Amino acid sequence: MALKKVVILGSTGSIGTNTLQVLEDMQDQYEIYGLAANSSVEQLLAQAQMYHPAVLALTDEKAAKALRDCGRFQGKVLQGEQALVEICQDADLVVLSVVGVSGLKPFVYCLEHGITVALATKEAMVYGGRLARDLMDKTGTTVLPLDSEISAIFQSLQGNKKEQIQEILLTASGGPFRTWPLEQIKTATLAQALKHPNWSMGAKITIDSASMANKGLEIIETRWMFDIDPDKITVVVHPESIVHSAVRFADGSVMAQLGATDMRLPIAYALRYPERVPNCGRQLDLFEIGALHFERPDYEKFPCLRLAKQAVTQGSAMQMVYNAANDAAVAMFRSGQIGFWQISQVIEEALQSFAGTKVHSFEEIYAMDGQIRAFAAEVAGRFV
C-alpha cells in the first residue's frame, strides 16, 4: 500500500513538533512529504535532517534565501505566503497549525481540491465562517479537528446524530488567572500570562488562554465546525483539563471525552481516524487525578469571552473582527505596547467600529484583515 503524503504547516510550533513525534509511530501509513514554517531556519533544518521531507517552505523570504544559501537541504524550498498553498499540492493530508489568517488560504485550497485537513488553526474556521462551512459542505472534503476541545466534541458525536444535540459543553481550564481578583488581572504581566497551569503551548495561544480569548475563538470554531446554533454552546470552566469537552443529547445523556493534557492524543486520533491505536501520548490515571471540578465562567474578569459570544451572534464578519483585533492586540502586548487588560479593550472598540460590516468572499476577508489590524494599532496608540 502506498504511503500517504503528509504536509505539516507550522511544523516548528507546538502542534507541529507533537505531530512529528506521533508520526514516528505511523511510518507504515505516512510519508512526511513537506514541512513549512515562518522563519525558523535552524529548527526546520533539524527537522528536515531527521524526517527527510521532499519540500520545505518558509513564509519569510529572507529566511528562505538563508535556507537555500546554507546548502544543507537538497530538496525543494518554497517561499512567501503562497508557499503555504504550493506545498499542499501533492499532499494526501495537511496538518494545518499556522497562526492567524495565514491558515485560511491553504485551508480553502485543500477544501477545493479534496485534500484531507487535520485542523489545529482555529483561525481558519473563525475567519472563514459561513463561507468556509458552505465550502466544506459543497466539497465534502474531510476535516478532522486537532484542538483537544474540538476533537473531544467530534469524538463525543461519533455514533450520534447532530439533530439530537441539546448542548455542547465546551470546557476551559480558566488559565493562570482563574482565581485572581479582577484588579490583579488588570495589571498582569507578560511573564504571568505565559504561565499556563496545565498545557505547554506556544506564546500566542498561552496568552489567549490567560485572557480566555482562546475559548472565545473555540466558541466560534465549534459553531462552524459542527454548524451548530451558538446558543447551544456553553463554556464550562474545568481547572483540571481532564474532560476536554462534552455533548448533552436530547435524552439527557452527556457524552464526554477524557484524557491527559497531552496534544499527542487528539493528534494521533485524527491521523488514524477512525481507528484507535497505541501512541506516544500520556495515559490518564483517574486515581492520580482524584477529583474533577466545574465552574461557570466569570465574564467580568474575562471580557474577551463575553465579546466572543457577542461576535458569534453578529455573523461571520464580526467573528473575524474579533480574531484579527485579538491577534493584533496580543502582538502589541507581547512587545510591551499595551497592557494585558487592554487586549479586551482593543477587541471591543474594533467590534464597535466595524459593526454591521458584511463579507461575501474570501478575498474580502483577506483585505479586511489588514484594515482591522490597522485600526487596532490606532486604538492601542491612544493607550500610550
VOBA-1610 file (N, C-alpha, C; in pm, whole numbers, padded with zeros to 5 digits, always signed):
BEGIN
Met+00084-00119+00000Met+00000+00000+00000Met+00089+00125+00000Ala+00058+00220-00088Ala+00136+00343-00098Ala+00118+00426+00028Leu+00225+00488+00073Leu+00218+00574+00190Leu+00148+00704+00156Lys+00070+00757+00250Lys+00005+00886+00231Lys+00107+00997+00255Lys+00105+01096+00167Lys+00196+01210+00182Lys+00134+01312+00277Val+00205+01341+00387Val+00155+01438+00484Val+00241+01563+00479Val+00177+01678+00482Val+00243+01808+00489Val+00202+01875+00619Ile+00300+01930+00691Ile+00272+01997+00818Ile+00300+02146+00803Leu+00196+02226+00809Leu+00210+02371+00804Leu+00221+02421+00948Gly+00336+02478+00981Gly+00363+02516+01119Gly+00437+02405+01191Ser+00532+02343+01123Ser+00598+02223+01179Ser+00688+02254+01298Thr+00735+02378+01311Thr+00826+02411+01422Thr+00752+02457+01547Gly+00622+02471+01539Gly+00543+02509+01656Gly+00508+02390+01743Ser+00432+02415+01848Ser+00397+02310+01944Ser+00319+02196+01878Ile+00216+02228+01800Ile+00138+02124+01733Ile+00224+02049+01632Gly+00303+02124+01555Gly+00387+02061+01454Gly+00487+01963+01512Thr+00556+02002+01619Thr+00656+01913+01679Thr+00589+01790+01743Asn+00472+01810+01803Asn+00400+01695+01858Asn+00352+01602+01748Thr+00310+01659+01635Thr+00265+01577+01522Thr+00378+01491+01469Leu+00496+01548+01459Leu+00611+01472+01412Leu+00643+01356+01506Gln+00629+01378+01635Gln+00651+01268+01731Gln+00550+01157+01709Val+00423+01195+01689Val+00319+01094+01668Val+00344+01017+01538Leu+00389+01087+01435Leu+00412+01023+01305Leu+00527+00922+01308Glu+00615+00933+01405Glu+00725+00837+01417Glu+00672+00695+01436Asp+00553+00683+01496Asp+00493+00552+01518Asp+00396+00513+01405Met+00390+00595+01299Met+00295+00570+01191Met+00365+00563+01055Gln+00491+00517+01056Gln+00568+00513+00932Gln+00514+00408+00835Asp+00425+00321+00882Asp+00361+00225+00793Asp+00250+00288+00712Gln+00212+00412+00748Gln+00098+00476+00682Gln+00133+00608+00616Tyr+00225+00682+00675Tyr+00253+00818+00626Tyr+00398+00839+00584Glu+00415+00920+00480Glu+00545+00974+00441Glu+00542+01123+00472Ile+00641+01172+00547Ile+00647+01315+00576Ile+00701+01385+00452Tyr+00610+01441+00374Tyr+00644+01494+00242Tyr+00691+01640+00247Gly+00627+01721+00330Gly+00662+01863+00333Gly+00646+01925+00470Leu+00735+02019+00503Leu+00730+02090+00630Leu+00736+02240+00601Ala+00655+02317+00672Ala+00651+02462+00649Ala+00654+02536+00782Ala+00723+02650+00781Ala+00733+02735+00899Ala+00737+02881+00854Asn+00747+02970+00950Asn+00756+03112+00916Asn+00900+03153+00888Ser+00986+03145+00992Ser+01124+03192+00973Ser+01228+03110+01050Ser+01187+03000+01111Ser+01277+02921+01196Ser+01365+02829+01113Val+01470+02886+01054Val+01555+02811+00961Val+01623+02693+01029Glu+01689+02717+01141Glu+01766+02610+01206Glu+01677+02496+01253Gln+01562+02531+01311Gln+01472+02427+01360Gln+01413+02347+01243Leu+01382+02417+01134Leu+01328+02347+01017Leu+01433+02255+00955Leu+01558+02302+00951Leu+01667+02219+00900Leu+01686+02094+00987Ala+01679+02111+01118Ala+01694+01997+01209Ala+01583+01895+01184Gln+01461+01943+01161Gln+01351+01852+01131Gln+01373+01783+00996Ala+01423+01858+00899Ala+01448+01801+00767Ala+01552+01689+00772Gln+01656+01710+00853Gln+01761+01610+00866Gln+01711+01483+00935Met+01610+01499+01020Met+01556+01384+01092Met+01448+01310+01011Tyr+01364+01387+00937Tyr+01247+01325+00873Tyr+01254+01321+00721His+01351+01386+00660His+01379+01377+00517His+01260+01411+00427Pro+01200+01527+00444Pro+01091+01567+00354Pro+01146+01604+00216Ala+01059+01601+00117Ala+01099+01639-00019Ala+01097+01791-00037Val+01010+01859+00040Val+00989+02003+00022Val+00986+02072+00158Leu+01048+02191+00162Leu+01039+02280+00277Leu+00982+02412+00231Ala+00914+02483+00321Ala+00860+02615+00287Ala+00880+02710+00404Leu+00917+02833+00373Leu+00929+02939+00472Leu+00855+03062+00419Thr+00763+03113+00498Thr+00688+03230+00451Thr+00774+03356+00453Asp+00873+03360+00541Asp+00968+03471+00545Asp+01070+03453+00432Glu+01072+03544+00336Glu+01154+03526+00217Glu+01304+03535+00247Lys+01343+03618+00342Lys+01484+03625+00381Lys+01530+03493+00443Ala+01443+03436+00525Ala+01475+03307+00587Ala+01486+03197+00480Ala+01397+03202+00380Ala+01402+03103+00272Ala+01533+03114+00194Lys+01578+03236+00169Lys+01705+03256+00099Lys+01822+03201+00181Ala+01818+03227+00313Ala+01923+03176+00402Ala+01925+03023+00401Leu+01806+02963+00393Leu+01797+02816+00388Leu+01859+02763+00259Arg+01828+02826+00149Arg+01886+02784+00021Arg+02038+02800+00021Asp+02083+02915+00070Asp+02225+02950+00063Asp+02313+02862+00152Cys+02253+02806+00258Cys+02335+02728+00352Cys+02379+02594+00293Gly+02309+02546+00192Gly+02348+02422+00125Gly+02325+02295+00204Arg+02248+02302+00311Arg+02228+02184+00396Arg+02099+02108+00366Phe+02021+02158+00270Phe+01900+02087+00229Phe+01898+02080+00077Gln+01887+01960+00023Gln+01898+01941-00121Gln+01762+01935-00191Gly+01655+01938-00114Gly+01522+01931-00174Gly+01474+02068-00220Lys+01345+02075-00251Lys+01283+02198-00300Lys+01252+02292-00183Val+01278+02422-00200Val+01247+02522-00098Val+01150+02624-00157Leu+01035+02638-00095Leu+00934+02736-00136Leu+00938+02856-00042Gln+00893+02971-00090Gln+00898+03090-00005Gln+00775+03178-00024Gly+00749+03262+00077Gly+00637+03355+00071Gly+00507+03294+00121Glu+00405+03380+00135Glu+00275+03334+00184Glu+00214+03227+00094Gln+00234+03240-00038Gln+00177+03144-00132Gln+00239+03005-00117Ala+00356+03000-00054Ala+00422+02871-00033Ala+00338+02777+00051Leu+00256+02834+00141Leu+00169+02750+00224Leu+00063+02679+00141Val+00029+02735+00026Val-00063+02669-00066Val+00013+02573-00157Glu+00126+02621-00211Glu+00203+02541-00307Glu+00248+02407-00248Ile+00287+02407-00122Ile+00340+02286-00060Ile+00231+02180-00039Cys+00105+02224-00045Cys-00007+02131-00024Cys-00045+02055-00150Gln+00005+02097-00264Gln-00049+02050-00392Gln-00037+01899-00413Asp+00067+01837-00361Asp+00084+01693-00380Asp+00052+01613-00253Ala-00008+01678-00156Ala-00034+01612-00027Ala-00162+01529-00031Asp-00164+01425+00053Asp-00286+01350+00079Asp-00354+01399+00206Leu-00273+01451+00297Leu-00324+01505+00424Leu-00239+01624+00464Val-00304+01732+00507Val-00234+01852+00552Val-00268+01877+00698Val-00164+01885+00781Val-00181+01925+00920Val-00165+02077+00923Leu-00273+02146+00954Leu-00275+02292+00945Leu-00264+02352+01085Ser-00146+02407+01115Ser-00123+02461+01251Ser-00045+02592+01248Val-00066+02673+01143Val-00004+02805+01139Val-00096+02904+01210Val-00039+03015+01253Val-00114+03112+01333Val-00183+03215+01242Gly-00304+03255+01279Gly-00370+03369+01217Gly-00434+03340+01082Val-00462+03450+01008Val-00532+03442+00881Val-00450+03368+00776Ser-00319+03351+00799Ser-00232+03280+00704Ser-00283+03139+00676Gly-00353+03080+00772Gly-00401+02944+00754Gly-00523+02932+00666Leu-00590+03045+00637Leu-00716+03036+00562Leu-00694+02996+00416Lys-00591+03053+00351Lys-00570+03021+00208Lys-00539+02873+00185Pro-00446+02812+00259Pro-00426+02668+00239Pro-00547+02585+00278Phe-00623+02631+00376Phe-00745+02560+00416Phe-00844+02558+00299Val-00866+02674+00239Val-00957+02683+00125Val-00906+02597+00010Tyr-00776+02603-00017Tyr-00717+02523-00126Tyr-00743+02374-00103Cys-00718+02328+00018Cys-00737+02186+00049Cys-00884+02146+00035Leu-00974+02230+00082Leu-01116+02200+00068Leu-01154+02188-00079Glu-01105+02281-00161Glu-01141+02282-00304Glu-01082+02165-00380His-00970+02109-00329His-00901+02002-00402His-00912+01866-00333Gly-01001+01856-00234Gly-01027+01727-00171Gly-00913+01671-00089Ile-00829+01758-00036Ile-00715+01714+00046Ile-00756+01716+00193Thr-00751+01602+00259Thr-00791+01593+00400Thr-00710+01691+00485Val-00780+01760+00575Val-00716+01857+00664Val-00730+01812+00808Ala-00616+01806+00881Ala-00618+01791+01026Ala-00599+01932+01080Leu-00705+01989+01135Leu-00710+02133+01161Leu-00681+02170+01306Ala-00569+02241+01324Ala-00538+02299+01455Ala-00547+02450+01451Thr-00547+02508+01331Thr-00555+02654+01316Thr-00700+02696+01325Lys-00747+02724+01446Lys-00887+02759+01464Lys-00922+02886+01387Glu-00821+02974+01365Glu-00848+03099+01295Glu-00898+03075+01153Ala-00857+02963+01089Ala-00905+02934+00954Ala-01057+02921+00954Met-01110+02854+01054Met-01254+02837+01064Met-01322+02965+01112Val-01255+03039+01200Val-01313+03163+01253Val-01318+03269+01143Tyr-01208+03288+01072Tyr-01208+03382+00961Tyr-01304+03338+00850Gly-01299+03210+00816Gly-01380+03161+00705Gly-01528+03163+00734Gly-01566+03136+00859Gly-01706+03144+00899Gly-01800+03068+00808Arg-01911+03133+00773Arg-02012+03069+00689Arg-01955+03029+00552Leu-01865+03110+00496Leu-01806+03076+00366Leu-01730+02944+00374Ala-01652+02924+00481Ala-01576+02800+00497Ala-01670+02682+00520Arg-01773+02704+00603Arg-01868+02596+00631Arg-01939+02552+00503Asp-01982+02649+00423Asp-02051+02616+00299Asp-01958+02543+00203Leu-01831+02582+00200Leu-01734+02514+00112Leu-01710+02371+00159Met-01704+02350+00291Met-01691+02215+00345Met-01809+02129+00301Asp-01930+02186+00310Asp-02050+02110+00272Asp-02053+02082+00122Lys-02011+02180+00043Lys-02014+02166-00102Lys-01915+02061-00151Thr-01794+02062-00096Thr-01689+01972-00145Thr-01689+01836-00076Gly-01738+01832+00048Gly-01734+01708+00124Gly-01595+01667+00168Thr-01498+01758+00157Thr-01360+01728+00199Thr-01355+01700+00349Thr-01280+01598+00386Thr-01270+01559+00527Thr-01188+01661+00606Val-01245+01709+00717Val-01174+01799+00809Val-01179+01735+00947Leu-01062+01705+01001Leu-01052+01639+01131Leu-00992+01737+01231Pro-01059+01763+01343Pro-01010+01862+01439Pro-00891+01812+01521Leu-00793+01900+01541Leu-00677+01868+01626Leu-00684+01935+01762Asp-00755+02047+01773Asp-00773+02109+01905Asp-00832+02006+02001Ser-00780+02001+02123Ser-00827+01897+02216Ser-00977+01909+02242Glu-01028+02032+02255Glu-01170+02050+02285Glu-01258+02016+02164Ile-01218+02061+02047Ile-01299+02035+01928Ile-01292+01886+01893Ser-01176+01825+01914Ser-01163+01681+01895Ser-01254+01606+01991Ala-01262+01653+02115Ala-01347+01587+02215Ala-01494+01591+02173Ile-01537+01705+02120Ile-01675+01716+02071Ile-01696+01620+01954Phe-01602+01621+01862Phe-01607+01532+01746Phe-01616+01386+01789Gln-01535+01349+01886Gln-01537+01210+01934Gln-01667+01178+02006Ser-01720+01273+02081Ser-01845+01251+02155Ser-01964+01237+02061Leu-01951+01291+01940Leu-02061+01283+01843Leu-02061+01154+01763Gln-01952+01076+01769Gln-01945+00953+01691Gln-02058+00859+01730Gly-02133+00814+01630Gly-02245+00723+01655Gly-02372+00793+01697Asn-02369+00927+01701Asn-02487+01004+01739Asn-02525+01100+01627Lys-02645+01154+01633Lys-02694+01244+01529Lys-02686+01390+01577Lys-02642+01476+01486Lys-02629+01617+01521Lys-02764+01677+01561Glu-02872+01629+01499Glu-03005+01682+01529Glu-03046+01655+01674Gln-02978+01559+01738Gln-03015+01524+01876Gln-02932+01598+01980Ile-02845+01690+01935Ile-02765+01768+02031Ile-02853+01869+02102Gln-02849+01865+02234Gln-02918+01965+02313Gln-02822+02078+02353Glu-02697+02040+02383Glu-02600+02139+02430Glu-02458+02085+02412Ile-02368+02172+02370Ile-02226+02138+02367Ile-02160+02205+02487Leu-02093+02125+02569Leu-02025+02174+02688Leu-01877+02188+02656Leu-01836+02311+02627Leu-01700+02342+02584Leu-01617+02377+02706Thr-01523+02290+02742Thr-01450+02311+02867Thr-01331+02405+02848Ala-01298+02474+02957Ala-01186+02568+02961Ala-01113+02553+03093Ser-00983+02558+03090Ser-00906+02546+03214Ser-00924+02667+03305Gly-00954+02782+03245Gly-00961+02907+03322Gly-00829+02982+03320Gly-00724+02914+03271Gly-00594+02981+03257Gly-00528+03015+03389Pro-00418+03090+03384Pro-00342+03120+03506Pro-00411+03219+03599Phe-00512+03292+03548Phe-00574+03398+03629Phe-00714+03361+03680Arg-00748+03233+03673Arg-00883+03189+03711Arg-00922+03232+03852Thr-00829+03224+03946Thr-00860+03255+04085Thr-00816+03395+04127Trp-00761+03471+04033Trp-00714+03606+04065Trp-00831+03704+04078Pro-00821+03803+04166Pro-00922+03909+04169Pro-00909+03998+04046Leu-01016+04065+04012Leu-01021+04147+03891Leu-00909+04251+03886Glu-00885+04320+03995Glu-00784+04426+03995Glu-00644+04372+03968Gln-00617+04252+04015Gln-00486+04192+03990Gln-00472+04149+03844Ile-00580+04097+03785Ile-00578+04059+03644Ile-00547+04180+03557Lys-00602+04294+03594Lys-00583+04414+03513Lys-00437+04456+03503Thr-00356+04416+03600Thr-00214+04456+03600Thr-00121+04338+03570Ala-00175+04230+03517Ala-00095+04109+03489Ala+00018+04140+03390Thr+00131+04078+03413Thr+00247+04097+03326Thr+00252+03989+03219Leu+00340+04008+03122Leu+00359+03909+03016Leu+00407+03777+03073Ala+00503+03782+03165Ala+00555+03659+03225Ala+00446+03582+03297Gln+00356+03652+03365Gln+00246+03586+03436Gln+00146+03525+03338Ala+00120+03595+03227Ala+00025+03545+03128Ala+00077+03422+03055Leu+00208+03404+03056Leu+00269+03290+02985Leu+00282+03165+03071Lys+00231+03169+03194Lys+00242+03053+03284Lys+00109+02978+03291His+00085+02894+03191His-00039+02815+03193His-00028+02703+03294Pro-00135+02679+03372Pro-00126+02577+03478Pro-00123+02432+03429Asn-00171+02406+03306Asn-00185+02267+03262Asn-00114+02233+03132Trp-00122+02323+03034Trp-00076+02292+02899Trp+00056+02359+02866Ser+00136+02293+02784Ser+00257+02353+02729Ser+00229+02388+02584Met+00218+02519+02555Met+00175+02563+02423Met+00262+02680+02377Gly+00238+02728+02256Gly+00308+02845+02207Gly+00265+02970+02282Ala+00343+03078+02267Ala+00318+03201+02342Ala+00182+03262+02311Lys+00145+03269+02183Lys+00019+03333+02144Lys-00100+03263+02207Ile-00108+03132+02192Ile-00224+03059+02245Ile-00224+03059+02398Thr-00107+03065+02461Thr-00099+03069+02606Thr-00155+03202+02658Ile-00123+03312+02593Ile-00178+03442+02631Ile-00329+03444+02606Asp-00371+03387+02494Asp-00515+03378+02465Asp-00587+03297+02572Ser-00521+03197+02626Ser-00581+03118+02734Ser-00594+03202+02861Ala-00493+03285+02887Ala-00496+03371+03006Ala-00611+03471+03000Ser-00638+03523+02880Ser-00748+03620+02864Ser-00881+03551+02837Met-00877+03422+02810Met-00988+03338+02766Met-01038+03374+02627Ala-00958+03455+02553Ala-00991+03479+02412Ala-00983+03349+02334Asn-00893+03259+02375Asn-00882+03130+02307Asn-01013+03053+02314Lys-01078+03058+02430Lys-01205+02989+02442Lys-01312+03060+02359Gly-01299+03192+02349Gly-01389+03266+02261Gly-01375+03222+02117Leu-01250+03205+02071Leu-01225+03157+01936Leu-01281+03015+01918Glu-01272+02934+02023Glu-01322+02797+02014Glu-01475+02793+02010Ile-01541+02891+02072Ile-01686+02901+02058Ile-01722+02918+01910Ile-01648+03009+01845Ile-01673+03037+01704Ile-01637+02916+01618Glu-01521+02855+01648Glu-01480+02736+01573Glu-01582+02624+01587Thr-01631+02602+01708Thr-01731+02498+01734Thr-01858+02526+01654Arg-01897+02653+01654Arg-02019+02692+01583Arg-02013+02649+01435Trp-01896+02669+01372Trp-01885+02641+01228Trp-01838+02498+01200Met-01753+02443+01282Met-01708+02305+01260Met-01826+02209+01259Phe-01921+02233+01350Phe-02035+02141+01362Phe-02165+02204+01311Asp-02155+02328+01258Asp-02271+02401+01206Asp-02386+02398+01307Ile-02352+02441+01426Ile-02444+02433+01539Ile-02488+02572+01584Asp-02610+02584+01629Asp-02661+02711+01683Asp-02571+02754+01799Pro-02514+02875+01795Pro-02424+02917+01904Pro-02490+02921+02041Asp-02623+02933+02044Asp-02693+02932+02173Asp-02684+02796+02241Lys-02644+02693+02165Lys-02631+02559+02223Lys-02490+02532+02276Ile-02403+02633+02270Ile-02264+02616+02316Ile-02247+02682+02452Thr-02210+02603+02551Thr-02193+02651+02688Thr-02048+02630+02731Val-01983+02737+02777Val-01846+02726+02828Val-01850+02682+02974Val-01771+02581+03005Val-01761+02527+03141Val-01615+02534+03186Val-01588+02607+03292Val-01451+02614+03344Val-01422+02486+03423His-01316+02420+03381His-01280+02290+03437His-01128+02291+03461Pro-01085+02332+03581Pro-00942+02360+03604Pro-00847+02243+03583Glu-00895+02119+03596Glu-00805+02004+03579Glu-00774+01974+03432Ser-00856+02023+03340Ser-00838+01998+03196Ser-00832+01849+03163Ile-00915+01771+03226Ile-00922+01627+03201Ile-01040+01593+03110Val-01157+01653+03138Val-01271+01644+03047Val-01247+01749+02939His-01218+01705+02817His-01178+01801+02715His-01295+01870+02648Ser-01412+01814+02659Ser-01542+01874+02625Ser-01645+01762+02627Ala-01772+01801+02615Ala-01880+01702+02624Ala-01999+01750+02543Val-02090+01656+02516Val-02213+01687+02443Val-02331+01630+02521Arg-02431+01716+02543Arg-02556+01670+02605Arg-02658+01646+02493Phe-02720+01530+02496Phe-02816+01494+02392Phe-02960+01510+02441Ala-03053+01496+02347Ala-03194+01522+02375Ala-03249+01435+02486Asp-03195+01315+02504Asp-03246+01225+02607Asp-03185+01253+02744Gly-03100+01356+02753Gly-03037+01392+02881Gly-02901+01330+02902Ser-02861+01237+02815Ser-02730+01174+02827Ser-02620+01274+02791Val-02509+01267+02864Val-02392+01350+02835Val-02276+01259+02798Met-02224+01277+02677Met-02108+01202+02631Met-01987+01295+02641Ala-01885+01251+02714Ala-01765+01333+02732Ala-01642+01255+02690Gln-01538+01328+02650Gln-01409+01266+02618Gln-01308+01314+02722Leu-01242+01218+02787Leu-01142+01248+02889Leu-01005+01205+02841Gly-00903+01271+02889Gly-00768+01232+02855Gly-00667+01318+02927Ala-00541+01275+02924Ala-00433+01354+02984Ala-00416+01484+02905Thr-00350+01582+02966Thr-00324+01709+02897Thr-00202+01690+02807Asp-00226+01624+02695Asp-00120+01588+02601Asp-00176+01597+02460Met-00128+01694+02382Met-00182+01716+02248Met-00157+01598+02154Arg-00065+01510+02190Arg-00039+01396+02102Arg-00158+01302+02093Leu-00247+01305+02193Leu-00364+01217+02191Leu-00464+01257+02083Pro-00513+01384+02078Pro-00604+01419+01968Pro-00536+01417+01832Ile-00405+01444+01828Ile-00332+01436+01700Ile-00333+01292+01650Ala-00301+01197+01737Ala-00299+01055+01698Ala-00438+01009+01653Tyr-00542+01056+01721Tyr-00678+01017+01683Tyr-00711+01066+01542Ala-00674+01192+01513Ala-00703+01248+01381Ala-00624+01176+01272Leu-00497+01147+01298Leu-00412+01087+01195Leu-00452+00943+01164Arg-00512+00873+01260Arg-00552+00734+01235Arg-00704+00715+01233Tyr-00778+00826+01234Tyr-00924+00819+01232Tyr-00972+00731+01115Pro-01070+00642+01139Pro-01148+00623+01261Pro-01089+00518+01356Glu-00968+00473+01329Glu-00907+00373+01418Glu-00855+00438+01546Arg-00842+00357+01649Arg-00774+00400+01772Arg-00658+00304+01793Val-00538+00358+01794Val-00419+00272+01803Val-00328+00324+01914Pro-00242+00239+01969Pro-00145+00284+02070Pro-00060+00398+02012Asn-00024+00493+02099Asn+00055+00607+02054Asn+00145+00655+02168Cys+00221+00760+02141Cys+00319+00809+02238Cys+00261+00905+02340Gly+00130+00929+02335Gly+00068+01019+02431Gly+00063+00960+02571Arg+00053+01049+02670Arg+00047+01005+02811Arg-00089+00943+02841Gln-00088+00843+02927Gln-00211+00777+02969Gln-00272+00849+03089Leu-00403+00852+03094Leu-00474+00916+03204Leu-00487+00822+03323Asp-00452+00871+03441Asp-00466+00795+03565Asp-00572+00864+03652Leu-00694+00810+03651Leu-00803+00872+03727Leu-00777+00871+03877Phe-00707+00768+03925Phe-00678+00760+04068Phe-00583+00872+04111Glu-00492+00906+04020Glu-00399+01016+04050Glu-00473+01149+04049Ile-00569+01165+03957Ile-00646+01291+03948Ile-00734+01307+04071Gly-00804+01203+04107Gly-00883+01204+04230Gly-01017+01272+04221Ala-01022+01398+04175Ala-01148+01473+04171Ala-01147+01569+04053Leu-01266+01598+04002Leu-01282+01692+03892Leu-01377+01803+03937His-01350+01924+03891His-01431+02039+03932His-01479+02117+03811Phe-01597+02178+03825Phe-01657+02252+03715Phe-01717+02382+03769Glu-01695+02492+03696Glu-01742+02624+03739Glu-01801+02699+03620Arg-01884+02799+03650Arg-01931+02890+03546Arg-01824+02996+03520Pro-01807+03038+03396Pro-01707+03141+03368Pro-01747+03277+03424Asp-01649+03359+03458Asp-01672+03494+03509Asp-01649+03592+03394Tyr-01759+03645+03340Tyr-01749+03731+03223Tyr-01697+03870+03256Glu-01704+03909+03382Glu-01649+04038+03421Glu-01496+04031+03424Lys-01442+03923+03478Lys-01297+03906+03484Lys-01237+03870+03349Phe-01318+03812+03260Phe-01270+03768+03130Phe-01359+03824+03019Pro-01350+03954+02993Pro-01438+04017+02892Pro-01418+03963+02751Cys-01301+03907+02721Cys-01280+03851+02586Cys-01380+03739+02558Leu-01420+03668+02660Leu-01517+03561+02644Leu-01655+03619+02613Arg-01690+03725+02684Arg-01818+03793+02659Arg-01822+03850+02517Leu-01712+03909+02474Leu-01706+03970+02341Leu-01716+03865+02231Ala-01661+03747+02255Ala-01673+03638+02158Ala-01818+03594+02143Lys-01888+03584+02254Lys-02029+03546+02249Lys-02110+03651+02175Gln-02071+03776+02193Gln-02136+03885+02119Gln-02108+03872+01970Ala-01981+03849+01934Ala-01943+03840+01793Ala-02008+03723+01722Val-02021+03610+01790Val-02072+03489+01724Val-02220+03504+01688Thr-02290+03596+01754Thr-02432+03618+01722Thr-02449+03723+01612Gln-02338+03792+01577Gln-02348+03903+01481Gln-02301+03867+01341Gly-02261+03742+01319Gly-02225+03700+01185Gly-02075+03687+01163Ser-02041+03631+01045Ser-01903+03596+01015Ser-01808+03714+01020Ala-01850+03830+00972Ala-01761+03946+00968Ala-01717+03985+01108Met-01808+03987+01202Met-01773+04027+01338Met-01683+03924+01406Gln-01698+03799+01366Gln-01611+03696+01422Gln-01467+03715+01375Met-01450+03754+01248Met-01313+03779+01201Met-01259+03908+01260Val-01346+04006+01289Val-01302+04128+01357Val-01247+04092+01495Tyr-01321+04008+01565Tyr-01276+03963+01698Tyr-01139+03896+01688Asn-01124+03808+01590Asn-01000+03733+01574Asn-00883+03824+01539Ala-00900+03908+01436Ala-00791+03994+01390Ala-00752+04096+01496Ala-00851+04155+01563Ala-00823+04254+01666Ala-00749+04190+01783Asn-00790+04069+01820Asn-00720+03998+01927Asn-00578+03966+01887Asp-00560+03916+01764Asp-00427+03885+01711Asp-00335+04006+01724Ala-00383+04121+01676Ala-00303+04243+01679Ala-00276+04287+01822Ala-00378+04278+01907Ala-00362+04323+02046Ala-00263+04236+02122Val-00267+04105+02100Val-00173+04015+02168Val-00030+04045+02123Ala-00012+04070+01995Ala+00122+04105+01944Ala+00173+04233+02012Met+00085+04330+02028Met+00125+04456+02093Met+00150+04437+02243Phe+00075+04348+02305Phe+00100+04315+02446Phe+00236+04249+02461Arg+00268+04158+02372Arg+00397+04086+02379Arg+00514+04182+02357Ser+00492+04287+02278Ser+00601+04383+02252Ser+00604+04498+02352Gly+00512+04495+02449Gly+00512+04597+02554Gly+00439+04725+02519Gln+00365+04727+02409Gln+00296+04849+02369Gln+00168+04872+02447Ile+00104+04766+02490Ile-00019+04779+02570Ile-00013+04680+02687Gly-00101+04700+02784Gly-00110+04609+02898Gly-00205+04494+02869Phe-00206+04397+02959Phe-00289+04278+02940Phe-00437+04313+02930Trp-00486+04397+03016Trp-00628+04430+03019Trp-00673+04502+02892Gln-00579+04570+02830Gln-00613+04647+02711Gln-00637+04559+02588Ile-00601+04431+02596Ile-00633+04339+02487Ile-00783+04338+02463Ser-00861+04323+02568Ser-01007+04318+02553Ser-01062+04453+02510Gln-00999+04562+02553Gln-01047+04695+02513Gln-01026+04719+02363Val-00913+04671+02310Val-00889+04682+02166Val-00996+04603+02089Ile-01026+04482+02134Ile-01127+04399+02067Ile-01263+04467+02070Glu-01299+04520+02185Glu-01432+04581+02200Glu-01447+04702+02107Glu-01344+04786+02102Glu-01352+04903+02014Glu-01359+04861+01867Ala-01287+04755+01830Ala-01291+04707+01693Ala-01431+04655+01657Leu-01492+04582+01747Leu-01627+04530+01723Leu-01726+04645+01705Gln-01709+04749+01782Gln-01798+04866+01770Gln-01775+04938+01638Ser-01647+04954+01600Ser-01614+05030+01480Ser-01659+04960+01352Phe-01647+04825+01349Phe-01679+04750+01227Phe-01820+04690+01231Ala-01901+04729+01328Ala-02036+04674+01341Ala-02115+04692+01212Gly-02183+04587+01171Gly-02265+04593+01050Gly-02191+04556+00923Thr-02059+04538+00931Thr-01981+04500+00812Thr-02018+04359+00766Lys-02023+04340+00636Lys-02051+04208+00577Lys-01934+04165+00490Val-01910+04035+00482Val-01811+03982+00387Val-01880+03879+00297His-01846+03884+00168His-01913+03797+00072His-01818+03703+00000Ser-01686+03717+00026Ser-01589+03632-00041Ser-01464+03621+00045Phe-01382+03520+00014Phe-01256+03506+00087Phe-01163+03624+00057Glu-01171+03678-00064Glu-01087+03794-00099Glu-01120+03912-00010Glu-01247+03934+00019Glu-01287+04043+00108Glu-01234+04020+00250Ile-01229+03895+00292Ile-01175+03862+00424Ile-01027+03901+00432Tyr-00949+03863+00330Tyr-00806+03894+00332Tyr-00784+04045+00335Ala-00864+04119+00258Ala-00849+04264+00254Ala-00888+04329+00386Met-00995+04279+00445Met-01045+04337+00569Met-00952+04312+00687Asp-00879+04202+00682Asp-00787+04169+00791Asp-00689+04283+00817Gly-00632+04338+00713Gly-00536+04448+00727Gly-00601+04572+00785Gln-00724+04599+00747Gln-00796+04716+00798Gln-00819+04703+00949Ile-00855+04584+00991Ile-00883+04563+01133Ile-00755+04580+01215Arg-00645+04525+01165Arg-00518+04535+01237Arg-00469+04680+01244Ala-00490+04755+01137Ala-00452+04896+01138Ala-00535+04972+01240Phe-00664+04942+01247Phe-00750+05007+01346Phe-00706+04971+01488Ala-00672+04844+01510Ala-00627+04800+01643Ala-00503+04877+01686Ala-00411+04896+01592Ala-00289+04971+01623Ala-00322+05116+01659Glu-00420+05173+01589Glu-00464+05309+01617Glu-00523+05319+01758Val-00605+05221+01794Val-00665+05219+01928Val-00555+05207+02034Ala-00461+05117+02011Ala-00352+05095+02107Ala-00269+05222+02126Gly-00254+05300+02019Gly-00178+05424+02028Gly-00240+05522+02126Arg-00372+05514+02145Arg-00438+05604+02239Arg-00414+05564+02384Phe-00370+05440+02406Phe-00345+05393+02542Phe-00210+05438+02596Val-00121+05478+02506Val+00016+05512+02546Val+00018+05642+02626
//
